[in-house]
């Protein structure tokens, strides 16, 4: 389970980085683009060799990695739009509740056993995500039923990305060495991001920001390892996607809330505290079900 704990740790640290970016008014899109470049560099260090994309292209997982990379950039922009127009809570809940999709896939596609105890734990995990994510200040954002397209799109996209990662890991990766797969994902994301970034520069809608570039390069290290250890966790014998995805998501949500309270002095409502308690309960139930 050390791989799952490390995945939760590195994924949670991403939220801390993004919070610091917001406070220091960094260009978030620019930081994300250079973050993917840093992910590729980190992957090269982990693999201890230069990527051989020609060889990678012959692998059965290659096309899925490219799709995932392009999807990462696209849904980052969707998340940015939702945060701006509807608030961070709507984005966070839509993103995290998407675990329903890979969990459903685990039962219907990967034929994992659906026990009463496991289903109970997953339902409690979903409640934990909602309760822990709700923030009072987000009530200031107006709600427009027409805008529900974007949270639904994010919900579907995030869930399909997780499912595609699990599908690739299960059917197309011969061993637990996932560095080439990860490098290809982040290379595709980096390339797509730089194409958009250069377009914005040429249109004079963006300018180079050194602080944002440095921040993005730093963000790329934990971002790479969050994916690296998630894929390793998915390969743990006896722990399928129906176990790993709920544990990973609620672990990140609970840890993020606690860190926000301790480091950034954000207030925890009674619902938030109840959500953390439900997260702990769901972890115990799901772990026992496994």
CORHU-V437085 format. One record per residue. N is the residue number from 1. RES is the residue in three letters. OMEGA is omega in whole degrees, -180 to 180 (999 if undefined). Layout:
n | res | omega
N | RES | OMEGA
N | RES | OMEGA
This chain:
n | res | omega
1 | UNK | -179
2 | UNK | 179
3 | UNK | 178
4 | UNK | 179
5 | UNK | 179
6 | UNK | 177
7 | UNK | 178
8 | UNK | -179
9 | UNK | -177
10 | UNK | 178
11 | UNK | 178
12 | UNK | -180
13 | UNK | 178
14 | UNK | 178
15 | UNK | 178
16 | UNK | 178
17 | UNK | -177
18 | UNK | 177
19 | UNK | 177
20 | UNK | 177
21 | UNK | -180
22 | UNK | -178
23 | UNK | -179
24 | UNK | 175
25 | UNK | 176
26 | UNK | 174
27 | UNK | -171
28 | UNK | -179
29 | UNK | 179
30 | UNK | 179
31 | UNK | -180
32 | UNK | 180
33 | UNK | -179
34 | UNK | 174
35 | UNK | -180
36 | UNK | 174
37 | UNK | 178
38 | UNK | 176
39 | UNK | 180
40 | UNK | 180
41 | UNK | 179
42 | UNK | 179
43 | UNK | 178
44 | UNK | 178
45 | UNK | 180
46 | UNK | -178
47 | UNK | -180
48 | UNK | 176
49 | UNK | 178
50 | UNK | -179
51 | UNK | 177
52 | UNK | -174
53 | UNK | 177
54 | UNK | 178
55 | UNK | -180
56 | UNK | -176
57 | UNK | 178
58 | UNK | -180
59 | UNK | -178
60 | UNK | -179
61 | UNK | -171
62 | UNK | -176
63 | UNK | 179
64 | UNK | 178
65 | UNK | 179
66 | UNK | 178
67 | UNK | 179
68 | UNK | -180
69 | UNK | 178
70 | UNK | 180
71 | UNK | 180
72 | UNK | -180
73 | UNK | -178
74 | UNK | -175
75 | UNK | 170
76 | UNK | 179
77 | UNK | 176
78 | UNK | 178
79 | UNK | 179
80 | UNK | 179
81 | UNK | -179
82 | UNK | 179
83 | UNK | -178
84 | UNK | -172
85 | UNK | -172
86 | UNK | 179
87 | UNK | -175
88 | UNK | -180
89 | UNK | 179
90 | UNK | 179
91 | UNK | -174
92 | UNK | -179
93 | UNK | 179
94 | UNK | -179
95 | UNK | -175
96 | UNK | 178
97 | UNK | 179
98 | UNK | 178
99 | UNK | 177
100 | UNK | -176
101 | UNK | 179
102 | UNK | 177
103 | UNK | 177
104 | UNK | 178
105 | UNK | 180
106 | UNK | -180
107 | UNK | -170
108 | UNK | -179
109 | UNK | -177
110 | UNK | 172
111 | UNK | 174
112 | UNK | -176
113 | UNK | 179
114 | UNK | 179
115 | UNK | 179
116 | UNK | -179
117 | UNK | -179
118 | UNK | 179
119 | UNK | 178
120 | UNK | 179
121 | UNK | 180
122 | UNK | 178
123 | UNK | 178
124 | UNK | 178
125 | UNK | 178
126 | UNK | 177
127 | UNK | 179
128 | UNK | 179
129 | UNK | -178
130 | UNK | -178
131 | UNK | -177
132 | UNK | -176
133 | UNK | -175
134 | UNK | 178
135 | UNK | -176
136 | UNK | -176
137 | UNK | -178
138 | UNK | 179
139 | UNK | 179
140 | UNK | -178
141 | UNK | 179
142 | UNK | -179
143 | UNK | 179
144 | UNK | -175
145 | UNK | -180
146 | UNK | -178
147 | UNK | -179
148 | UNK | 176
149 | UNK | -174
150 | UNK | 175
151 | UNK | 178
152 | UNK | 178
153 | UNK | 179
154 | UNK | 177
155 | UNK | -179
156 | UNK | -177
157 | UNK | 179
158 | UNK | 179
159 | UNK | 180
160 | UNK | 177
161 | UNK | 179
162 | UNK | 180
163 | UNK | -180
164 | UNK | 176
165 | UNK | 180
166 | UNK | 179
167 | UNK | -180
168 | UNK | -179
169 | UNK | -176
170 | UNK | -170
171 | UNK | -172
172 | UNK | 179
173 | UNK | -171
174 | UNK | -178
175 | UNK | -176
176 | UNK | 176
177 | UNK | -174
178 | UNK | -178
179 | UNK | 179
180 | UNK | 179
181 | UNK | 180
182 | UNK | -180
183 | UNK | 180
184 | UNK | 177
185 | UNK | -175
186 | UNK | 175
187 | UNK | 178
188 | UNK | 179
189 | UNK | -180
190 | UNK | -179
191 | UNK | 179
192 | UNK | 180
193 | UNK | -179
194 | UNK | 176
195 | UNK | 179
196 | UNK | -177
197 | UNK | 178
198 | UNK | 177
199 | UNK | 179
200 | UNK | 178
201 | UNK | -179
202 | UNK | 179
203 | UNK | 180
204 | UNK | 176
205 | UNK | 178
206 | UNK | 176
207 | UNK | 180
208 | UNK | 179
209 | UNK | -174
210 | UNK | -180
211 | UNK | -180
212 | UNK | 179
213 | UNK | 180
214 | UNK | 179
215 | UNK | 179
216 | UNK | 179
217 | UNK | 178
218 | UNK | -179
219 | UNK | -175
220 | UNK | -178
221 | UNK | 178
222 | UNK | 179
223 | UNK | 178
224 | UNK | -175
225 | UNK | 175
226 | UNK | 177
227 | UNK | -178
228 | UNK | -177
229 | UNK | 175
230 | UNK | 180
231 | UNK | 177
232 | UNK | 179
233 | UNK | 180
234 | UNK | -179
235 | UNK | 180
236 | UNK | -180
237 | UNK | 178
238 | UNK | 180
239 | UNK | -180
240 | UNK | -180
241 | UNK | 180
242 | UNK | 177
243 | UNK | -172
244 | UNK | -176
245 | UNK | 176
246 | UNK | 180
247 | UNK | -180
248 | UNK | -176
249 | UNK | -178
250 | UNK | 175
251 | UNK | 179
252 | UNK | -179
253 | UNK | -179
254 | UNK | 180
255 | UNK | 179
256 | UNK | 180
257 | UNK | 180
258 | UNK | 179
259 | UNK | 178
260 | UNK | 179
261 | UNK | -176
262 | UNK | -173
263 | UNK | -174
264 | UNK | 176
265 | UNK | 175
266 | UNK | -178
267 | UNK | 175
268 | UNK | 177
269 | UNK | 177
270 | UNK | 177
271 | UNK | 179
272 | UNK | 180
273 | UNK | 177
274 | UNK | 179
275 | UNK | 178
276 | UNK | 178
277 | UNK | 177
278 | UNK | 178
279 | UNK | 179
280 | UNK | 180
281 | UNK | -179
282 | UNK | 178
283 | UNK | -180
284 | UNK | -178
285 | UNK | -179
286 | UNK | 180
287 | UNK | 178
288 | UNK | 180
289 | UNK | -180
290 | UNK | 999
